[in-house]
Amino acid sequence: MSILWISKRLYMHKDLLSDRFGRYYELPLRLSRSGFDVDMVLFSYRWRHAERVRINDHFTIRSYGILGAGAMLLHLLAQARSDKIQIILGSSDMPYCILAVLLAKLVGRRCACDIYDNFETYTSARIPLLLPLFYQALHKTDVIVTFEQTLSDYLQDAHRVGAICTVPNGVDPTVFRPLDKLDCRRALGLPADVPIVGYFGSLTKQRGSQTLFQAFDRIRKAVPDTVFLLAGGVEPEIQLPAHNLKHLGLLPQQALPQAICASDVCCIHYSNNDFARFSFPQKMMEYIACGVPFVAPQIGGAGRFLADFPYLLYRVDDAQHMALQTLALLRNPDRPLPPPWTWAQAAESFNAVLSQVPMEPTT
């Protein structure tokens, strides 16, 4: 099966082409290894030269910048009309799903949309008419895939979107795996004999960083020598704690397991908002694969996935409960973790979904 896959280049604060990161690299990579031919087209809102990278014999990525928008559309139209393409797939944001459906209907191909977040919370939702066009496109697509069941339920209940398949995000166990804690601490210049609580991700107001800092303050008062280990971007208006903090800055994906495994307990935090209600934290799978206990807010995909592991959950926006759950894991770090979901499993599920797309496109 041949897929024309359309996506934006920058997402989740990563560059899909240079970082080769996340759902829209891992899924097509593994599909290409199982017999799919994938022609991926990326668009960047920055001033970039056109690029073409051949990942393997069955997976090619082309990227266009803002000045190459016309060339990108011509390439998409030519590829969509070629006999080899069977499915046109839009992903990563509303414009790319709309474009995939328009192309598919124009040339008589089957189409799919992969939705990995609640796009209503994205900046693109402010563009006039884009939101209703997006939902019209979903009604016309042959198959819809989301990364989380709560989001699937919302699309069906609120927008009358038809049958949706859920394929969660995964993790690469060759990258995220248990490492020796003391070796990781030595490599990062961290003390060997103090408790370390880690948070690895962006610090933003939207995610409720204040709750995280308040929880850490309570943890530090209970166990004064606790170190708070951070990695990730920080919004300019966010003020980091003044004591017992080590900030590693932005780390490449390959370096994250070392930071995770240096920690005794890791944290995930979200505020109670539309973004969080339809989220499924990628970090959750990374922590599990590294074998490090963690706490997560009881909201969205985390609440559903961890329903049988209540000691890993805290009440959303409740700094005191977050601190209590973290301290409990510091005292008893050997509580069972759920099994990780790998990218190989995710690709197998995605393969099964695409293989069931009807031979004739919807009208």
C-alpha positions as MATLAB code, in Angstrom:
seq = 'MSILWISKRLYMHKDLLSDRFGRYYELPLRLSRSGFDVDMVLFSYRWRHAERVRINDHFTIRSYGILGAGAMLLHLLAQARSDKIQIILGSSDMPYCILAVLLAKLVGRRCACDIYDNFETYTSARIPLLLPLFYQALHKTDVIVTFEQTLSDYLQDAHRVGAICTVPNGVDPTVFRPLDKLDCRRALGLPADVPIVGYFGSLTKQRGSQTLFQAFDRIRKAVPDTVFLLAGGVEPEIQLPAHNLKHLGLLPQQALPQAICASDVCCIHYSNNDFARFSFPQKMMEYIACGVPFVAPQIGGAGRFLADFPYLLYRVDDAQHMALQTLALLRNPDRPLPPPWTWAQAAESFNAVLSQVPMEPTT';
ca = [
       0.000    0.000    0.000;
       1.258    3.490   -0.852;
       0.533    6.534    1.320;
       0.890   10.242    0.618;
       1.306   11.609    4.158;
       0.923   15.356    4.835;
       2.084   17.002    8.078;
       3.591   20.141    9.496;
       7.309   19.936   10.152;
       7.487   21.466   13.646;
       5.313   19.938   16.343;
       5.647   19.103   20.048;
       8.549   21.599   20.115;
      10.555   19.306   17.838;
      11.621   19.309   14.199;
      10.238   16.156   12.602;
      12.877   16.073    9.876;
      16.035   16.856   11.846;
      15.021   15.374   15.214;
      13.194   12.406   13.636;
      10.872   12.398   16.587;
       7.414   11.358   17.616;
       4.273    9.917   16.110;
       4.739   11.308   12.603;
       8.206    9.878   12.241;
       7.848    6.620   14.151;
       4.593    5.439   12.573;
       5.548    5.964    8.907;
       9.031    4.554    9.588;
       7.634    1.318   10.939;
       4.914    1.128    8.304;
       7.616    1.449    5.639;
       9.453   -1.479    7.206;
       6.329   -3.624    6.968;
       5.731   -3.111    3.255;
       4.072    0.318    2.940;
       5.500    2.949    0.596;
       5.339    6.322    2.356;
       5.852    9.667    0.623;
       5.706   12.236    3.422;
       5.352   15.946    2.662;
       6.127   18.443    5.437;
       5.392   22.149    5.574;
       7.244   24.644    7.740;
       6.023   28.173    8.422;
       9.673   29.272    8.508;
      11.869   30.411    5.630;
      13.425   27.108    4.584;
      14.843   25.642    1.402;
      13.093   22.607   -0.014;
      14.620   19.368    1.223;
      14.314   15.724    0.279;
      15.506   12.935    2.580;
      15.284    9.253    1.757;
      14.898    7.423    5.073;
      14.867    3.964    3.486;
      13.781    2.330    0.230;
      10.100    2.776    1.136;
      10.054    6.054    3.090;
      10.878    9.476    1.659;
      10.366   12.868    3.338;
      10.076   16.138    1.413;
       9.968   19.435    3.268;
       8.945   22.886    2.062;
       9.194   26.301    3.687;
       6.825   29.222    3.430;
       8.306   30.367    0.085;
       7.864   26.875   -1.316;
       4.132   26.584   -0.616;
       3.275   26.684   -4.315;
       5.875   24.043   -5.189;
       4.558   21.864   -2.372;
       0.976   22.048   -3.663;
       2.129   21.152   -7.190;
       4.075   18.169   -5.831;
       1.102   17.022   -3.761;
      -1.231   17.249   -6.742;
       1.181   15.329   -8.977;
       1.689   12.614   -6.368;
      -2.011   12.368   -5.585;
      -2.768   11.805   -9.274;
      -0.089    9.122   -9.686;
      -1.304    5.565   -9.926;
       0.867    4.345   -7.037;
      -0.830    6.415   -4.306;
      -3.739    4.618   -2.630;
      -4.321    6.659    0.541;
      -3.803   10.367    1.226;
      -3.327   10.977    4.943;
      -3.492   14.328    6.737;
      -2.083   14.810   10.217;
      -0.676   17.166   12.874;
      -3.149   20.079   12.496;
      -6.420   21.050   10.861;
      -5.108   22.547    7.583;
      -3.288   19.317    6.710;
      -6.342   17.159    7.331;
      -8.480   19.490    5.220;
      -5.876   19.483    2.441;
      -5.654   15.672    2.463;
      -9.418   15.288    2.126;
      -9.649   17.917   -0.651;
      -6.882   16.225   -2.619;
      -8.396   12.790   -2.144;
     -11.815   13.902   -3.364;
     -10.276   15.785   -6.289;
      -8.390   12.773   -7.647;
     -10.613    9.940   -6.383;
      -8.330    8.469   -3.748;
      -9.101    7.154   -0.299;
      -8.237    9.491    2.566;
      -7.423    9.291    6.253;
      -6.913   11.800    9.063;
      -4.762   11.204   12.126;
      -5.606   13.464   15.078;
      -3.051   13.512   17.876;
      -4.466   16.377   19.946;
      -7.574   18.464   20.459;
      -6.983   20.778   17.503;
      -9.606   23.200   18.835;
      -6.945   24.395   21.324;
      -4.411   25.161   18.568;
      -3.606   28.621   17.238;
      -4.947   27.564   13.837;
      -8.447   27.336   15.350;
      -8.512   31.157   15.386;
      -8.443   31.275   11.579;
     -11.976   32.153   10.396;
     -13.967   29.190    9.042;
     -11.113   26.708    9.565;
     -12.818   24.850   12.399;
     -16.096   24.133   10.530;
     -14.088   23.191    7.423;
     -12.095   20.748    9.527;
     -15.204   18.994   10.820;
     -16.705   18.923    7.332;
     -13.511   17.229    6.180;
     -13.749   14.646    8.957;
     -17.261   13.755    7.826;
     -15.919   13.086    4.326;
     -12.803   11.081    5.195;
     -12.636    7.294    4.856;
     -10.977    6.656    8.213;
     -10.196    8.747   11.293;
      -7.522    7.792   13.793;
      -6.949    9.477   17.150;
      -4.269    8.903   19.745;
      -6.614    8.768   22.742;
     -10.066    7.335   23.446;
     -11.354   10.424   25.286;
     -10.718   12.486   22.163;
     -12.453    9.841   20.030;
     -15.504    9.958   22.314;
     -15.602   13.760   22.134;
     -15.442   13.842   18.334;
     -18.261   11.320   18.107;
     -20.472   12.878   20.776;
     -19.968   16.586   20.058;
     -19.423   16.594   16.318;
     -21.241   13.473   15.121;
     -18.071   12.178   13.492;
     -18.449    8.552   12.461;
     -16.418    5.498   13.427;
     -13.020    6.390   14.837;
     -10.061    4.116   15.554;
      -7.724    4.808   18.454;
      -3.994    4.158   18.117;
      -2.050    5.462   21.141;
       1.424    6.937   20.965;
       4.261    4.586   21.794;
       7.860    4.519   22.922;
      11.075    3.136   21.462;
      12.382    0.598   24.026;
      15.833    0.670   22.456;
      16.092    4.355   23.459;
      13.956    4.516   26.607;
      15.129    1.674   28.827;
      16.302    1.207   32.436;
      19.803    2.604   33.077;
      21.950    2.502   36.200;
      20.883    5.392   38.443;
      24.331    6.139   39.885;
      25.969    6.112   36.442;
      23.347    8.562   35.176;
      23.834   10.871   38.136;
      27.608   10.874   37.740;
      27.287   11.687   34.046;
      24.961   14.621   34.823;
      26.967   15.915   37.773;
      24.215   15.123   40.268;
      24.645   14.032   43.898;
      24.471   10.278   44.366;
      22.788   10.111   47.756;
      19.840   12.548   47.702;
      16.260   12.117   46.469;
      15.731   13.521   42.956;
      12.335   14.421   41.513;
      12.378   14.942   37.746;
      10.207   16.873   35.327;
      11.035   16.727   31.629;
       8.942   18.844   29.317;
       7.939   22.406   28.578;
       7.099   24.731   31.459;
       4.145   26.879   30.433;
       1.218   28.623   32.067;
      -1.159   26.493   30.014;
       0.173   23.351   31.699;
      -0.011   24.840   35.189;
       3.649   25.061   36.119;
       2.734   26.863   39.341;
       1.120   23.676   40.675;
       4.332   21.779   39.933;
       6.475   24.333   41.773;
       4.089   24.449   44.738;
       4.216   20.670   44.978;
       8.001   20.701   44.899;
       8.084   23.298   47.670;
       5.995   20.967   49.847;
       8.240   18.012   48.976;
      11.363   19.996   49.849;
       9.881   21.006   53.209;
       9.197   17.347   54.005;
      12.564   16.091   52.663;
      14.901   19.118   52.630;
      17.711   17.655   50.526;
      15.444   16.718   47.601;
      16.717   18.011   44.233;
      14.302   19.071   41.489;
      15.702   18.034   38.081;
      14.310   19.824   35.003;
      14.837   19.579   31.258;
      12.873   21.400   28.582;
      11.874   24.845   27.426;
      10.720   27.538   29.851;
       8.338   30.366   28.938;
       9.941   33.778   29.701;
       7.331   34.658   32.336;
       7.884   31.413   34.278;
      10.061   31.911   37.368;
      11.932   28.760   38.370;
      12.329   27.760   42.038;
      15.373   29.315   43.676;
      16.544   26.327   45.737;
      17.622   22.736   45.088;
      17.066   22.961   41.352;
      19.123   21.614   38.444;
      17.957   22.693   34.969;
      19.526   20.755   32.098;
      18.036   22.971   29.389;
      16.756   21.496   26.141;
      17.921   17.903   25.744;
      17.940   15.831   22.551;
      15.646   12.825   22.637;
      18.557   10.396   22.927;
      19.761   12.097   26.136;
      16.414   12.053   27.971;
      16.629    8.455   29.292;
      19.742    9.365   31.274;
      17.919   12.248   32.990;
      14.839   10.120   33.633;
      16.866    7.253   35.101;
      18.788    9.655   37.344;
      15.478   10.481   39.048;
      13.760    8.632   41.874;
      10.308    9.856   40.861;
       9.210   11.780   37.764;
       6.293   14.171   37.319;
       3.697   14.977   34.680;
       1.525   18.043   35.152;
      -1.415   19.609   33.369;
      -4.061   22.122   34.335;
      -7.747   21.346   34.070;
      -8.385   22.717   30.571;
      -9.481   21.560   27.124;
      -5.933   20.666   26.152;
      -5.451   18.386   29.159;
      -8.871   16.766   28.940;
      -7.935   15.259   25.568;
      -4.262   14.612   26.238;
      -2.224   11.453   26.508;
       1.213   12.430   27.886;
       4.062   10.987   25.822;
       6.308   11.249   28.880;
       4.173    8.652   30.648;
       5.299    5.917   28.253;
       8.910    7.079   28.439;
       8.932    6.903   32.244;
       7.343    3.445   32.186;
       9.855    2.143   29.642;
      12.698    3.459   31.832;
      11.177    1.733   34.869;
      10.949    4.969   36.889;
       7.836    5.656   39.013;
       5.934    8.861   38.313;
       2.881   10.892   39.245;
       0.349   12.147   36.685;
      -2.837   14.254   36.919;
      -6.131   12.381   36.990;
      -7.395   13.872   33.741;
      -7.613   12.880   30.083;
      -5.723    9.847   28.852;
      -3.542    9.613   31.954;
      -6.556    9.183   34.215;
      -8.001    6.485   31.981;
      -4.725    4.627   31.383;
      -3.732    4.629   35.065;
      -7.165    3.810   36.521;
      -5.791    0.581   38.047;
      -2.709    2.353   39.422;
      -4.176    5.006   41.762;
      -0.830    5.570   43.540;
       0.462    7.114   40.276;
      -2.375    9.646   40.043;
      -3.028   12.946   41.784;
      -5.990   15.307   41.660;
      -5.467   17.806   38.850;
      -4.344   21.298   39.981;
      -3.919   19.997   43.566;
      -0.307   20.713   44.582;
      -0.732   19.170   48.026;
      -2.018   15.871   46.639;
       0.709   15.867   43.991;
       3.323   16.298   46.727;
       1.795   13.558   48.901;
       1.713   11.062   46.010;
       5.320   11.919   45.089;
       6.517   11.516   48.677;
       4.733    8.157   48.907;
       6.620    6.944   45.834;
       9.918    8.253   47.203;
       9.315    6.083   50.266;
       8.105    3.086   48.259;
       9.516    3.299   44.699;
       8.924   -0.363   43.799;
       5.177   -0.106   43.184;
       4.169   -1.845   39.921;
       3.994    0.162   36.699;
       1.719   -0.600   33.730;
       3.365   -2.175   30.685;
       4.640    0.283   28.056;
       3.020    0.608   24.642;
       5.742    0.565   21.970;
       5.885    2.227   18.582;
       6.055   -1.249   17.038;
       2.688   -2.084   18.625;
       1.266    1.279   17.566;
       2.401    0.744   13.958;
       0.868   -2.736   13.936;
      -2.473   -1.267   15.035;
      -2.170    1.560   12.514;
      -1.417   -0.970    9.795;
      -4.559   -2.907   10.698;
      -6.656    0.275   10.545;
      -5.363    1.343    7.128;
      -5.734   -2.166    5.752;
      -9.452   -2.013    6.532;
     -10.068    1.213    4.618;
     -12.770    0.525    1.987;
     -11.475   -0.011   -1.525;
     -13.783    2.683   -2.897;
     -13.400    6.225   -1.476;
     -16.378    7.893    0.208;
     -18.240   10.533   -1.740;
];
